[in-house]
Amino acid sequence: MKKIAILQSNYIPWKGYFDLINSVDEFVIYDTAQYTKHDWRNRNRIKTAQGVSWLTIPVVAKGKSNQRIDEATVVDQRWRKKHWAAISQSYSKCQYFEKFNERFKEIILDESEWRLSKINYSLIRLICEVLGISTKIYWSSDFELAHGKSERLIEICRDLGAEVYLSGPAAKGYLDEPQFNKEGISVEWMNYADYPEYNQLHGEFEHGVTILDLIFNEGPNATKFMKSFG
């Protein structure tokens, strides 16, 4: 049974994001959705010697409530050196930092891209490559979308011939599961509980950080600490 997932792009997401991608046959980046401020679209967290810290890409505020994610652009490119300096300082002593850092550095310091979603996409694709995830990725703009949150998701499922829709638990508040079932699409919910701990620097263990933390600390063993890899 063909299974898909649909999720907005995030900036260097946490491990659960990639478990979701790896759990489906095809994944859709839902970037025609409304851009939300103070969310994961343009920021994520790293562990530092001083505690957990936010890395935030400054995004142009167009002054309209219906700005789409794929319309969001960065204010300027100075964030890039700041973010890479913070990442390097926090993770340079990790066992696998030297093995992987140049590939991430190239994308983060590349000033040629101003669109937030494209920046996120480049990092998501690189992380999938590092983890060995081969799931096919689409953009929501590739599809003609209906009105209504659940209706749009159902339309994408139909277009891709999906029989199963895998959703993150945050969607339980709005997803119309009976409507999916009526269309012959079963809904499954991703479970992000009970992740195992791995080798991590800087004090008490923290799950809710960018997956760079796992990659730099565990390298080729990173997938052993994820839930979708057998």
Contacts in CASP RR format, 6 or more apart in sequence:
PFRMAT RR
TARGET T0000
AUTHOR 0000-0000-0000
METHOD contacts of the structure
MODEL  1
MKKIAILQSNYIPWKGYFDLINSVDEFVIYDTAQYTKHDWRNRNRIKTAQ
GVSWLTIPVVAKGKSNQRIDEATVVDQRWRKKHWAAISQSYSKCQYFEKF
NERFKEIILDESEWRLSKINYSLIRLICEVLGISTKIYWSSDFELAHGKS
ERLIEICRDLGAEVYLSGPAAKGYLDEPQFNKEGISVEWMNYADYPEYNQ
LHGEFEHGVTILDLIFNEGPNATKFMKSFG
1 163 0 8 1.000
1 164 0 8 1.000
2 25 0 8 1.000
2 26 0 8 1.000
2 160 0 8 1.000
2 161 0 8 1.000
2 162 0 8 1.000
2 163 0 8 1.000
2 164 0 8 1.000
3 23 0 8 1.000
3 24 0 8 1.000
3 25 0 8 1.000
3 162 0 8 1.000
3 163 0 8 1.000
3 164 0 8 1.000
3 165 0 8 1.000
3 166 0 8 1.000
3 188 0 8 1.000
4 24 0 8 1.000
4 25 0 8 1.000
4 26 0 8 1.000
4 27 0 8 1.000
4 28 0 8 1.000
4 156 0 8 1.000
4 157 0 8 1.000
4 160 0 8 1.000
4 162 0 8 1.000
4 164 0 8 1.000
4 165 0 8 1.000
4 166 0 8 1.000
5 20 0 8 1.000
5 21 0 8 1.000
5 23 0 8 1.000
5 24 0 8 1.000
5 27 0 8 1.000
5 28 0 8 1.000
5 165 0 8 1.000
5 166 0 8 1.000
5 167 0 8 1.000
5 168 0 8 1.000
5 190 0 8 1.000
6 27 0 8 1.000
6 28 0 8 1.000
6 30 0 8 1.000
6 140 0 8 1.000
6 153 0 8 1.000
6 156 0 8 1.000
6 165 0 8 1.000
6 167 0 8 1.000
7 17 0 8 1.000
7 20 0 8 1.000
7 27 0 8 1.000
7 28 0 8 1.000
7 29 0 8 1.000
7 30 0 8 1.000
7 168 0 8 1.000
8 29 0 8 1.000
8 30 0 8 1.000
8 31 0 8 1.000
8 33 0 8 1.000
8 40 0 8 1.000
8 41 0 8 1.000
8 69 0 8 1.000
9 29 0 8 1.000
9 31 0 8 1.000
9 41 0 8 1.000
9 69 0 8 1.000
9 116 0 8 1.000
9 117 0 8 1.000
9 120 0 8 1.000
9 121 0 8 1.000
9 124 0 8 1.000
10 17 0 8 1.000
10 40 0 8 1.000
10 41 0 8 1.000
10 44 0 8 1.000
10 120 0 8 1.000
10 124 0 8 1.000
11 40 0 8 1.000
11 41 0 8 1.000
11 42 0 8 1.000
11 43 0 8 1.000
11 44 0 8 1.000
11 55 0 8 1.000
11 57 0 8 1.000
11 116 0 8 1.000
11 119 0 8 1.000
11 120 0 8 1.000
11 123 0 8 1.000
12 44 0 8 1.000
12 55 0 8 1.000
12 120 0 8 1.000
12 123 0 8 1.000
12 127 0 8 1.000
12 210 0 8 1.000
12 211 0 8 1.000
12 212 0 8 1.000
13 40 0 8 1.000
13 44 0 8 1.000
13 124 0 8 1.000
13 127 0 8 1.000
13 210 0 8 1.000
13 211 0 8 1.000
14 44 0 8 1.000
14 207 0 8 1.000
14 208 0 8 1.000
14 209 0 8 1.000
14 210 0 8 1.000
14 211 0 8 1.000
15 195 0 8 1.000
15 207 0 8 1.000
15 211 0 8 1.000
15 214 0 8 1.000
15 225 0 8 1.000
15 226 0 8 1.000
16 190 0 8 1.000
16 192 0 8 1.000
16 211 0 8 1.000
16 226 0 8 1.000
16 227 0 8 1.000
17 124 0 8 1.000
17 211 0 8 1.000
18 127 0 8 1.000
18 128 0 8 1.000
18 131 0 8 1.000
18 133 0 8 1.000
18 211 0 8 1.000
18 226 0 8 1.000
18 228 0 8 1.000
19 190 0 8 1.000
19 192 0 8 1.000
19 226 0 8 1.000
19 227 0 8 1.000
19 228 0 8 1.000
20 27 0 8 1.000
20 166 0 8 1.000
20 168 0 8 1.000
20 190 0 8 1.000
20 228 0 8 1.000
21 27 0 8 1.000
21 124 0 8 1.000
21 128 0 8 1.000
21 133 0 8 1.000
21 135 0 8 1.000
21 137 0 8 1.000
22 131 0 8 1.000
22 133 0 8 1.000
22 135 0 8 1.000
22 226 0 8 1.000
22 228 0 8 1.000
22 229 0 8 1.000
23 166 0 8 1.000
23 190 0 8 1.000
23 228 0 8 1.000
24 135 0 8 1.000
24 166 0 8 1.000
25 135 0 8 1.000
25 136 0 8 1.000
25 162 0 8 1.000
26 135 0 8 1.000
26 136 0 8 1.000
26 137 0 8 1.000
26 138 0 8 1.000
26 160 0 8 1.000
26 162 0 8 1.000
27 135 0 8 1.000
27 136 0 8 1.000
27 137 0 8 1.000
27 138 0 8 1.000
28 137 0 8 1.000
28 138 0 8 1.000
28 139 0 8 1.000
28 140 0 8 1.000
28 142 0 8 1.000
28 143 0 8 1.000
28 156 0 8 1.000
28 160 0 8 1.000
29 117 0 8 1.000
29 121 0 8 1.000
29 124 0 8 1.000
29 137 0 8 1.000
29 138 0 8 1.000
29 139 0 8 1.000
29 140 0 8 1.000
30 69 0 8 1.000
30 140 0 8 1.000
31 68 0 8 1.000
31 69 0 8 1.000
31 70 0 8 1.000
31 117 0 8 1.000
31 139 0 8 1.000
31 140 0 8 1.000
31 141 0 8 1.000
32 68 0 8 1.000
32 69 0 8 1.000
32 70 0 8 1.000
32 140 0 8 1.000
32 141 0 8 1.000
32 145 0 8 1.000
33 68 0 8 1.000
33 69 0 8 1.000
33 140 0 8 1.000
34 65 0 8 1.000
34 66 0 8 1.000
34 67 0 8 1.000
34 68 0 8 1.000
34 69 0 8 1.000
35 41 0 8 1.000
35 59 0 8 1.000
35 67 0 8 1.000
35 68 0 8 1.000
35 69 0 8 1.000
35 71 0 8 1.000
35 72 0 8 1.000
37 61 0 8 1.000
41 59 0 8 1.000
41 69 0 8 1.000
41 72 0 8 1.000
41 116 0 8 1.000
41 120 0 8 1.000
42 56 0 8 1.000
42 57 0 8 1.000
42 58 0 8 1.000
42 59 0 8 1.000
42 72 0 8 1.000
42 116 0 8 1.000
43 54 0 8 1.000
43 55 0 8 1.000
43 56 0 8 1.000
43 57 0 8 1.000
44 54 0 8 1.000
44 55 0 8 1.000
44 209 0 8 1.000
44 210 0 8 1.000
45 52 0 8 1.000
45 53 0 8 1.000
45 54 0 8 1.000
45 55 0 8 1.000
45 206 0 8 1.000
45 208 0 8 1.000
45 209 0 8 1.000
45 210 0 8 1.000
46 52 0 8 1.000
46 53 0 8 1.000
46 55 0 8 1.000
46 86 0 8 1.000
46 87 0 8 1.000
46 90 0 8 1.000
46 91 0 8 1.000
46 209 0 8 1.000
46 210 0 8 1.000
46 212 0 8 1.000
46 213 0 8 1.000
47 53 0 8 1.000
47 90 0 8 1.000
47 200 0 8 1.000
47 201 0 8 1.000
47 202 0 8 1.000
47 203 0 8 1.000
47 206 0 8 1.000
47 209 0 8 1.000
47 213 0 8 1.000
48 86 0 8 1.000
48 89 0 8 1.000
48 90 0 8 1.000
48 202 0 8 1.000
49 90 0 8 1.000
49 202 0 8 1.000
51 202 0 8 1.000
51 203 0 8 1.000
52 206 0 8 1.000
52 209 0 8 1.000
53 86 0 8 1.000
53 90 0 8 1.000
55 83 0 8 1.000
55 86 0 8 1.000
55 87 0 8 1.000
55 210 0 8 1.000
56 79 0 8 1.000
57 74 0 8 1.000
57 79 0 8 1.000
57 83 0 8 1.000
57 116 0 8 1.000
57 119 0 8 1.000
58 74 0 8 1.000
58 75 0 8 1.000
58 76 0 8 1.000
58 79 0 8 1.000
59 72 0 8 1.000
59 73 0 8 1.000
59 74 0 8 1.000
59 75 0 8 1.000
59 116 0 8 1.000
60 72 0 8 1.000
60 73 0 8 1.000
60 74 0 8 1.000
60 75 0 8 1.000
62 71 0 8 1.000
69 116 0 8 1.000
69 117 0 8 1.000
70 115 0 8 1.000
70 117 0 8 1.000
70 139 0 8 1.000
70 141 0 8 1.000
72 115 0 8 1.000
72 116 0 8 1.000
72 117 0 8 1.000
73 114 0 8 1.000
73 115 0 8 1.000
73 116 0 8 1.000
74 114 0 8 1.000
74 115 0 8 1.000
74 116 0 8 1.000
74 119 0 8 1.000
77 111 0 8 1.000
77 114 0 8 1.000
80 108 0 8 1.000
80 109 0 8 1.000
80 110 0 8 1.000
80 111 0 8 1.000
81 109 0 8 1.000
83 108 0 8 1.000
84 105 0 8 1.000
84 108 0 8 1.000
84 109 0 8 1.000
87 104 0 8 1.000
87 108 0 8 1.000
87 212 0 8 1.000
88 101 0 8 1.000
90 201 0 8 1.000
90 202 0 8 1.000
91 97 0 8 1.000
91 101 0 8 1.000
91 201 0 8 1.000
91 212 0 8 1.000
91 213 0 8 1.000
91 216 0 8 1.000
91 217 0 8 1.000
92 101 0 8 1.000
93 201 0 8 1.000
94 201 0 8 1.000
94 216 0 8 1.000
94 217 0 8 1.000
95 199 0 8 1.000
95 216 0 8 1.000
95 217 0 8 1.000
95 218 0 8 1.000
95 219 0 8 1.000
96 215 0 8 1.000
96 216 0 8 1.000
96 217 0 8 1.000
96 218 0 8 1.000
96 219 0 8 1.000
96 220 0 8 1.000
97 216 0 8 1.000
99 219 0 8 1.000
100 130 0 8 1.000
100 215 0 8 1.000
100 216 0 8 1.000
100 219 0 8 1.000
101 216 0 8 1.000
103 126 0 8 1.000
103 130 0 8 1.000
104 123 0 8 1.000
104 126 0 8 1.000
104 212 0 8 1.000
107 119 0 8 1.000
107 122 0 8 1.000
107 123 0 8 1.000
107 126 0 8 1.000
108 123 0 8 1.000
110 122 0 8 1.000
113 119 0 8 1.000
113 122 0 8 1.000
124 137 0 8 1.000
125 137 0 8 1.000
127 133 0 8 1.000
127 211 0 8 1.000
127 215 0 8 1.000
128 134 0 8 1.000
128 135 0 8 1.000
128 137 0 8 1.000
130 215 0 8 1.000
130 222 0 8 1.000
131 215 0 8 1.000
131 222 0 8 1.000
131 223 0 8 1.000
131 226 0 8 1.000
132 223 0 8 1.000
138 160 0 8 1.000
140 152 0 8 1.000
140 156 0 8 1.000
143 155 0 8 1.000
143 156 0 8 1.000
143 159 0 8 1.000
144 155 0 8 1.000
144 159 0 8 1.000
145 152 0 8 1.000
145 155 0 8 1.000
145 156 0 8 1.000
146 152 0 8 1.000
146 154 0 8 1.000
146 155 0 8 1.000
149 174 0 8 1.000
149 175 0 8 1.000
150 174 0 8 1.000
150 175 0 8 1.000
150 176 0 8 1.000
150 179 0 8 1.000
150 180 0 8 1.000
151 179 0 8 1.000
153 165 0 8 1.000
153 175 0 8 1.000
153 180 0 8 1.000
154 179 0 8 1.000
154 180 0 8 1.000
154 183 0 8 1.000
154 185 0 8 1.000
156 162 0 8 1.000
157 165 0 8 1.000
157 180 0 8 1.000
157 183 0 8 1.000
157 185 0 8 1.000
158 183 0 8 1.000
162 185 0 8 1.000
163 184 0 8 1.000
163 185 0 8 1.000
163 186 0 8 1.000
164 185 0 8 1.000
164 186 0 8 1.000
164 187 0 8 1.000
164 188 0 8 1.000
165 180 0 8 1.000
165 185 0 8 1.000
165 186 0 8 1.000
165 187 0 8 1.000
165 188 0 8 1.000
166 187 0 8 1.000
166 188 0 8 1.000
166 189 0 8 1.000
166 190 0 8 1.000
167 175 0 8 1.000
167 187 0 8 1.000
167 188 0 8 1.000
167 189 0 8 1.000
167 190 0 8 1.000
168 189 0 8 1.000
168 190 0 8 1.000
168 192 0 8 1.000
169 189 0 8 1.000
169 190 0 8 1.000
169 191 0 8 1.000
169 192 0 8 1.000
172 189 0 8 1.000
175 187 0 8 1.000
177 187 0 8 1.000
180 186 0 8 1.000
180 187 0 8 1.000
181 187 0 8 1.000
191 227 0 8 1.000
195 207 0 8 1.000
195 225 0 8 1.000
195 226 0 8 1.000
195 227 0 8 1.000
196 225 0 8 1.000
197 205 0 8 1.000
197 225 0 8 1.000
198 214 0 8 1.000
198 217 0 8 1.000
198 218 0 8 1.000
198 221 0 8 1.000
198 222 0 8 1.000
198 225 0 8 1.000
199 217 0 8 1.000
199 218 0 8 1.000
200 206 0 8 1.000
200 213 0 8 1.000
200 217 0 8 1.000
201 217 0 8 1.000
211 222 0 8 1.000
214 222 0 8 1.000
214 225 0 8 1.000
214 226 0 8 1.000
215 222 0 8 1.000
218 224 0 8 1.000
218 225 0 8 1.000
223 229 0 8 1.000
END
